[in-house]
Amino acid sequence: MKADTVQSTMGTMHYNLSVEQLVEIALERKEGVLASTGALQVFTGKYTGRSPKDKFIVQEPSVTDRIDWGTVNQPMAQYQFAQLFSKAQDYMTEKELFAFDGYAGADANYRLPIRVVNEYAWHNLFVRQLFIRATKEELAAHQPEFTVIALPGFKSDPAAHGTRSETFICVSMEKKLVLIGGTEYAGEMKKAIFSVLNYLLPFQGVLPMHCSANVGEKDDVALFFGLSGTGKTTLSADPGRRLIGDDEHGWSDQGVFNFEGGCYAKCAGLSEEKEPQIWRAIRSGSVLENVVLDAGTGAADYEDTRITENTRAAYPVEAIPNTLIPGIAGHPGVIIFLTADAFGVLPPIARLTKEQAMYHFLSGYTSKLAGTERGITEPEATFSACFGAPFLPLHPTVYADMLGRKIEEHQAKVYLINTGWTGGPVGVGKRINLSYTRAMVTAALNGTIEQAGFTADPTFGLECPDFIKDVPTQLLQPRKTWLDKEAYDAAASELSNRFVLNFRRFPDVDQFIAMAGPQRGLN
């Protein structure tokens, strides 16, 4: 087992400190304060979300022909990364640093041994809670295959290093190194490793997925795909089912496995009544990001979003009752695509054919919610391939083809659920009630949805159920919820056209998949 503290050329390095030690050090260094529940409350400075435009992959010989280069996977020259890393090493020389050794991937056949080196004690607490923690025996033999170094105080020089700003997230596949600087937002570390897994695992026959997962009493596994804020964490935390994980999973020939050892839940509007499992999980050892505390009691005020809409809580997955440990289960029978439609025109639930599933997986339509990324202050309609484009080093069709094969092989049923707006767009309509969404999810999971009649949506071609228990019938047909029917038709036509325009990015997909989406042309 690594010594707790050693002196090295990188400065003083504390290895694998306990939760209690990290909390104590973070408090001593005034990195945060304790909330009334015992959670450590911190602020992340001016960056309260991810910085996808500041992410780079080093252009190395072994990956150059594999990476889907573009605005998502921006190239960085090898010499520029070398210069940046050299400067980072100089920066670390006099620093007190913290290292965590653990894993990404619950399945030992595919797990990635990682080391995360942090400038902040609270960052090290975050990764300790979010990644899979090694046992004492595993630590004794632990050899990291990928290292993440996160230095919020170290800023890049765009002119010298080829970065866009002072902030950078740089991935070197050959050096097996992720270098992060200029941002205190902790989510960059977990998503960096997710990006690495999205590169490595397809070559091992494993589909990496941006989804949550849970399993029922009959060992029936369900997946919930979706971008941040669409409900992955909320809907997978179901008292009647065991949680596998809330955000990132792999699907191998043996089944589904969690990549992480923790959860990273959005907190805006969190209440014990609506989300009791998440509410109760936020206790000693958890991290609260950018959540405002009551000055007198220290209680978290989840309604106060003055810092950001993207308030977060990080806690170990076992803080959710009845969690499946380790996070390994069988093949999914139900797959749910979550979208938060800012137009307010998509049905709240629809049944998808395999071709429609692949179309909507490649489209990845949703609305980026406020605060999730820098610069997003209002819900913004977007298409994010595979419901996770910022984390996909390979071309999206690689992942879509794998999903299509698995859906067919395991005869999984696929549904599209809209957790966004009804009765009008943002500013006019309202967010679909969470209790209704839960009822729709339940109907999909227990199969009762298949007992309903289905009506095809005339614009999107989606099969919508005519009845679901505990859901107002009118809600199931979005046009009926709008007072101004002509305004609905115009909004539906606009979104349909956006689907058509976006899908032109995939000219080589099977024609049956291309024809599975809206077919309205653009003028």
C-alpha positions in Angstrom: 0.0 0.0 0.0 1.3 3.5 -0.8 2.6 5.6 2.0 0.2 8.3 3.2 2.7 11.1 2.5 5.9 11.3 0.5 8.2 14.0 -0.7 8.8 13.9 -4.4 9.8 16.1 -7.4 6.1 16.9 -7.6 6.1 18.4 -4.1 4.6 16.8 -1.0 2.2 14.0 -2.1 -0.5 12.6 0.1 -1.6 9.2 -1.1 -5.0 7.7 -0.6 -6.1 9.7 2.4 -9.4 8.8 4.1 -12.6 10.8 3.7 -12.2 12.1 7.2 -8.6 13.2 6.6 -9.5 14.9 3.3 -12.5 16.8 4.9 -10.3 17.9 7.8 -7.5 19.2 5.5 -10.1 20.9 3.2 -11.5 22.7 6.2 -8.1 23.7 7.5 -7.2 25.1 4.1 -10.5 26.9 4.0 -11.4 25.1 0.7 -15.0 24.7 2.1 -17.3 24.6 5.1 -19.6 22.0 6.6 -23.3 22.0 5.9 -25.7 21.0 8.6 -25.8 17.4 7.2 -22.0 17.1 7.5 -21.5 17.5 3.7 -18.5 19.6 2.6 -19.8 22.7 0.8 -17.5 24.3 -1.8 -17.6 26.9 -4.5 -15.9 26.3 -7.9 -15.2 30.0 -8.8 -16.1 31.4 -12.1 -16.5 28.1 -13.8 -19.6 26.3 -12.5 -19.9 23.9 -15.4 -17.8 22.0 -17.9 -15.8 23.8 -20.6 -16.2 21.6 -23.7 -14.6 24.1 -26.0 -11.4 23.9 -23.9 -11.0 20.1 -24.3 -8.2 18.7 -26.5 -6.8 15.4 -27.6 -3.1 15.2 -28.4 -2.6 14.3 -32.0 -0.4 11.2 -31.7 0.4 8.6 -34.4 -1.5 5.8 -32.8 -4.8 7.7 -32.5 -4.7 10.2 -35.4 -6.6 7.9 -37.8 -9.1 6.8 -35.2 -10.3 10.0 -33.6 -13.3 11.8 -34.9 -11.6 15.2 -35.1 -13.7 18.4 -35.1 -15.2 20.9 -32.7 -15.7 18.2 -30.0 -12.3 16.5 -30.4 -9.9 19.3 -31.0 -6.3 18.4 -31.8 -3.3 19.5 -29.8 0.2 19.2 -31.2 2.5 16.9 -29.3 5.1 19.6 -28.8 2.5 21.9 -27.3 1.3 19.3 -24.9 4.9 18.6 -23.9 5.5 22.2 -23.2 2.3 22.4 -21.2 3.1 19.3 -19.2 6.6 20.6 -18.5 5.2 23.9 -17.1 2.7 21.9 -15.0 5.5 19.8 -13.5 7.3 23.1 -12.6 4.1 24.4 -11.0 3.7 21.2 -8.9 7.2 21.3 -7.5 6.4 23.4 -4.5 2.8 22.3 -4.0 1.1 20.0 -1.5 -0.7 17.5 -3.6 -3.2 14.6 -3.1 -3.4 11.3 -5.0 -6.2 8.8 -5.3 -5.7 5.3 -6.6 -8.7 3.5 -7.8 -10.6 2.2 -10.8 -13.1 3.1 -13.5 -15.3 0.1 -14.3 -16.9 -2.3 -11.8 -16.3 -5.4 -14.1 -12.7 -6.6 -13.3 -12.5 -7.8 -16.9 -12.6 -4.3 -18.3 -11.8 -1.9 -15.4 -9.2 0.8 -15.8 -6.8 1.3 -12.9 -6.4 5.1 -12.5 -4.6 7.6 -10.4 -5.9 11.2 -9.9 -3.5 13.9 -8.6 -5.1 17.0 -7.1 -4.0 20.4 -6.0 -7.1 20.7 -3.8 -8.0 18.3 -1.0 -11.7 18.7 -1.8 -11.1 17.6 -5.4 -9.4 14.5 -4.1 -12.4 13.9 -1.9 -14.6 14.3 -4.9 -12.8 11.7 -7.0 -12.6 9.3 -4.0 -16.4 9.4 -3.8 -17.0 9.3 -7.6 -14.6 6.6 -8.8 -14.4 3.0 -7.6 -12.4 2.7 -4.4 -9.7 0.0 -4.1 -9.4 -2.4 -1.2 -6.2 -2.5 0.9 -5.2 -5.6 -1.0 -5.8 -4.0 -4.3 -3.9 -0.8 -3.4 -0.8 -2.9 -2.6 -0.7 -4.1 -6.2 -2.2 -1.0 -7.9 -0.5 0.2 -11.1 -2.4 3.1 -12.7 -2.9 2.7 -16.5 -4.2 6.3 -16.8 -3.4 9.3 -14.7 -5.4 12.5 -14.2 -3.6 15.7 -13.0 -6.0 18.5 -12.0 -4.4 21.9 -11.2 -7.0 24.6 -10.9 -4.3 27.3 -10.1 -2.2 26.5 -13.2 -3.3 28.4 -16.3 -2.2 27.9 -19.9 -0.8 30.4 -22.3 -3.0 30.1 -25.5 -0.3 31.5 -27.7 2.3 29.0 -26.5 0.2 25.9 -25.9 -2.5 26.1 -28.6 -5.3 26.4 -26.1 -8.4 28.5 -26.5 -8.2 30.2 -23.1 -6.4 29.8 -19.7 -8.5 26.7 -19.1 -7.7 23.3 -20.6 -8.6 19.6 -20.5 -5.9 17.7 -22.5 -5.9 14.0 -23.1 -2.9 12.1 -24.3 -3.8 8.5 -25.2 -0.2 7.5 -25.7 1.2 8.9 -22.5 -2.0 7.7 -20.7 -2.4 11.1 -19.1 -5.1 13.7 -18.7 -4.0 17.2 -17.7 -6.5 19.7 -16.4 -5.9 23.3 -15.4 -7.5 26.7 -15.0 -10.9 25.4 -13.7 -12.1 24.3 -10.3 -15.2 22.5 -11.6 -14.7 18.9 -10.4 -16.9 17.4 -13.1 -14.1 17.8 -15.6 -12.2 14.9 -13.9 -14.9 12.3 -14.1 -15.9 13.2 -17.7 -12.2 13.1 -18.7 -12.0 9.5 -17.7 -15.4 8.8 -19.3 -13.9 10.1 -22.6 -10.9 7.8 -22.2 -13.2 4.8 -21.6 -15.3 5.8 -24.7 -12.1 5.5 -26.7 -10.7 2.3 -25.2 -13.7 0.0 -24.6 -15.2 -0.3 -28.2 -11.9 -1.9 -29.2 -12.7 -4.5 -26.5 -16.2 -5.1 -27.7 -17.8 -3.1 -24.9 -20.3 -0.3 -25.6 -19.6 2.7 -23.3 -22.8 4.6 -22.5 -23.8 7.9 -21.0 -26.7 6.5 -19.0 -28.0 5.5 -15.6 -29.1 2.0 -14.8 -31.1 0.0 -12.3 -32.4 -3.5 -11.8 -35.8 -4.8 -10.6 -36.7 -7.7 -8.3 -36.8 -10.0 -11.3 -33.3 -9.1 -12.4 -34.8 -6.9 -15.1 -32.2 -4.3 -16.1 -33.2 -0.8 -17.4 -31.0 1.9 -18.9 -31.7 5.6 -18.9 -29.8 7.6 -21.6 -29.7 11.4 -21.5 -27.6 14.5 -21.2 -27.1 16.3 -17.9 -30.4 17.6 -16.4 -32.7 15.2 -18.3 -33.4 13.0 -15.3 -30.8 10.1 -15.4 -30.0 10.3 -11.7 -33.5 11.2 -10.5 -35.3 8.5 -12.4 -32.8 5.7 -11.7 -33.0 6.3 -8.0 -36.2 4.3 -7.6 -37.1 2.8 -4.2 -38.6 -0.2 -5.9 -35.4 -1.1 -7.8 -31.7 -1.5 -7.1 -29.4 1.3 -8.4 -26.5 0.1 -10.6 -25.2 3.6 -11.3 -26.4 7.1 -12.2 -24.3 8.3 -15.2 -21.8 6.0 -17.0 -21.9 2.3 -17.9 -20.5 -0.3 -20.2 -22.4 -3.0 -22.0 -20.3 -6.1 -22.6 -21.2 -9.6 -23.8 -21.9 -10.5 -20.2 -24.2 -7.5 -19.4 -24.1 -4.0 -17.9 -21.5 -2.6 -15.5 -21.1 0.8 -13.8 -18.0 2.8 -14.5 -18.1 4.7 -11.3 -18.4 4.3 -7.5 -20.5 7.4 -6.8 -23.2 9.7 -8.0 -23.1 13.3 -9.2 -26.6 14.7 -8.8 -28.0 18.0 -9.8 -29.4 19.8 -6.8 -31.5 22.7 -8.1 -34.9 22.3 -6.6 -34.0 19.2 -4.7 -36.6 18.2 -2.0 -37.0 15.3 0.3 -40.6 14.8 -0.9 -39.7 14.5 -4.6 -36.3 12.8 -4.4 -35.9 11.3 -1.0 -33.1 8.9 -1.8 -30.9 11.7 -3.2 -31.8 14.1 -0.4 -30.8 11.6 2.3 -27.6 10.6 0.5 -26.1 14.1 1.0 -24.4 13.6 4.4 -21.0 13.5 5.9 -18.4 12.8 3.3 -20.5 14.2 0.4 -19.5 17.2 -1.6 -21.9 20.1 -2.3 -20.8 22.2 -5.2 -22.0 25.8 -5.4 -25.0 25.2 -3.1 -25.9 28.1 -0.9 -26.2 27.4 2.8 -28.4 29.2 5.3 -26.1 31.6 7.2 -27.7 30.7 10.6 -28.3 26.9 10.4 -25.9 25.8 7.7 -28.8 24.0 5.9 -28.5 23.7 2.2 -31.0 25.9 0.3 -31.6 24.0 -2.9 -34.0 26.6 -4.2 -31.2 29.3 -4.2 -29.5 29.1 -7.6 -27.9 32.5 -7.4 -24.4 31.0 -8.0 -25.5 28.6 -10.8 -28.4 26.4 -11.9 -25.9 23.6 -12.0 -25.6 23.0 -8.3 -24.3 19.5 -7.6 -23.9 16.8 -4.9 -21.2 14.1 -5.1 -21.7 11.0 -2.9 -20.7 7.3 -2.9 -23.2 5.1 -4.7 -23.8 3.1 -1.6 -25.4 6.1 0.0 -28.4 5.2 -2.0 -30.3 2.4 -0.2 -30.5 -0.9 -1.9 -27.7 -0.2 -4.3 -26.2 -3.1 -6.3 -22.6 -3.5 -5.2 -20.6 -4.2 -7.2 -22.4 -2.4 -10.0 -22.7 -5.4 -12.4 -25.9 -6.8 -13.8 -27.3 -8.6 -16.8 -28.5 -7.4 -20.2 -31.2 -4.6 -20.3 -34.7 -5.4 -21.3 -35.8 -1.8 -21.4 -33.9 1.2 -22.7 -35.2 4.7 -22.1 -34.0 7.8 -24.0 -34.5 10.9 -21.9 -34.9 14.3 -23.6 -35.8 17.7 -22.1 -37.6 19.3 -25.1 -37.5 23.1 -24.8 -40.0 23.4 -27.8 -42.6 21.6 -25.8 -43.8 19.5 -28.8 -42.3 16.0 -28.3 -44.7 13.5 -26.7 -44.0 12.7 -23.0 -43.5 9.1 -23.9 -43.3 7.1 -27.2 -42.4 3.6 -28.2 -39.5 3.2 -30.7 -38.7 0.7 -33.3 -35.1 -0.5 -33.6 -34.6 1.9 -36.5 -36.2 4.8 -34.6 -34.0 4.0 -31.6 -30.9 4.2 -33.7 -32.1 7.4 -35.3 -32.8 9.1 -32.0 -29.6 7.7 -30.5 -27.6 9.3 -33.3 -29.6 12.5 -33.1 -29.4 12.8 -29.3 -31.9 15.7 -29.2 -32.4 17.5 -25.9 -32.1 21.0 -24.4 -28.9 21.9 -22.6 -30.1 23.1 -19.2 -28.8 26.3 -17.6 -25.4 26.1 -16.0 -24.4 22.6 -17.2 -21.8 24.2 -19.5 -20.2 27.6 -19.4 -22.3 30.2 -21.2 -25.6 28.3 -21.0 -28.0 30.5 -19.0 -31.4 29.4 -20.6 -32.5 26.0 -21.9 -31.0 25.7 -25.4 -32.1 23.1 -28.0 -29.3 21.0 -29.2 -28.4 17.7 -30.8 -25.7 15.6 -29.0 -25.0 12.3 -30.7 -25.5 9.2 -28.5 -26.7 11.6 -25.8 -23.0 12.3 -25.0 -21.2 13.9 -28.0 -18.7 15.9 -25.8 -17.3 12.6 -24.5 -17.0 10.6 -27.8 -13.5 10.3 -29.3 -14.7 8.0 -32.0 -17.3 8.6 -34.7 -20.9 8.4 -33.3 -21.8 5.6 -35.8 -19.3 3.3 -34.0 -21.4 3.5 -30.8 -24.8 3.5 -32.6 -23.9 0.4 -34.6 -22.9 -1.4 -31.4 -26.2 -0.3 -29.7 -28.3 -1.5 -32.6 -26.7 -4.9 -32.6 -27.3 -5.3 -28.8 -30.9 -4.1 -29.1 -31.5 -6.8 -31.7 -29.6 -9.5 -29.9 -31.3 -9.0 -26.6 -34.7 -7.9 -27.9 -34.7 -4.8 -25.7 -37.7 -2.5 -25.8 -36.9 1.2 -26.4 -38.9 4.3 -25.3 -38.4 8.0 -25.7 -39.4 10.0 -22.7 -39.6 13.8 -22.7 -38.9 15.3 -19.3 -39.1 18.8 -20.7 -41.9 21.2 -21.4 -45.6 20.7 -22.2 -48.4 23.2 -23.1 -45.9 25.5 -24.8 -42.2 26.2 -25.1 -39.9 27.5 -22.4 -41.4 30.7 -21.0 -45.0 29.7 -22.0 -45.5 26.1 -21.1 -44.3 24.2 -17.9 -42.0 21.4 -17.1 -43.7 18.0 -17.1 -44.6 16.9 -13.6 -42.1 14.5 -12.2 -44.8 12.3 -10.8 -46.2 11.8 -14.3 -42.8 11.0 -15.6 -42.3 8.4 -12.9 -45.6 6.8 -13.8 -44.6 6.6 -17.4 -41.3 5.1 -16.5 -43.1 2.5 -14.3 -45.4 1.6 -17.2 -42.4 1.1 -19.5 -40.6 -1.0 -16.9 -43.4 -3.3 -15.9 -44.7 -3.6 -19.5 -48.2 -2.2 -18.8 -47.6 0.4 -21.5 -47.9 -2.3 -24.1 -51.5 -2.9 -23.1 -52.5 0.5 -24.3 -53.5 1.5 -27.8 -50.9 3.6 -29.7 -51.4 6.6 -32.0 -48.7 7.8 -34.4 -47.6 11.4 -34.0 -48.2 13.0 -37.4 -45.0 15.1 -37.3 -42.5 12.9 -35.7 -43.9 9.5 -36.6 -43.6 8.3 -33.0 -46.0 5.8 -31.5 -47.7 7.4 -28.5 -49.8 5.4 -25.9 -53.4 6.5 -25.6 -53.5 5.7 -21.8 -51.1 5.3 -18.9 -52.2 4.9 -15.3 -51.9 8.0 -13.2 -51.1 10.3 -16.2 -53.7 12.7 -17.6 -54.7 11.4 -21.0 -54.5 14.9 -22.6 -50.8 15.1 -21.6 -50.0 12.1 -23.8 -50.9 14.0 -27.0 -48.8 17.2 -26.8 -50.8 19.2 -29.3 -53.8 18.9 -27.0 -51.9 20.7 -24.2 -51.4 23.9 -26.3 -54.0 26.6 -26.3 -52.7 27.9 -29.6 -52.8 24.9 -32.0 -51.3 26.9 -34.9 -48.4 27.8 -32.6 -47.9 24.2 -31.8 -47.9 23.2 -35.5 -45.3 25.9 -36.2 -43.1 24.8 -33.3 -43.4 21.1 -34.2 -42.5 21.9 -37.8 -39.5 23.9 -36.7 -38.1 21.1 -34.5 -38.8 18.5 -37.2 -36.7 20.6 -39.7 -33.9 20.7 -37.1 -33.9 17.0 -36.9 -33.7 16.7 -40.7 -30.9 19.2 -40.9 -28.9 17.6 -38.1 -29.2 14.1 -39.5 -27.5 15.2 -42.7 -24.3 14.7 -40.7 -24.8 11.0 -41.2 -25.1 10.5 -45.0 -23.8 6.9 -44.9 -26.3 5.4 -42.4 -28.7 2.7 -43.5 -31.7 4.3 -45.4 -34.1 2.6 -43.0 -32.6 4.4 -40.1 -32.5 7.7 -41.9 -36.2 7.3 -42.8 -37.1 6.5 -39.2 -37.1 10.2 -38.2 -39.1 13.2 -39.2 -39.2 13.7 -42.9 -40.1 17.3 -43.4 -37.7 19.0 -45.7 -36.1 22.4 -45.4 -37.1 25.3 -47.6 
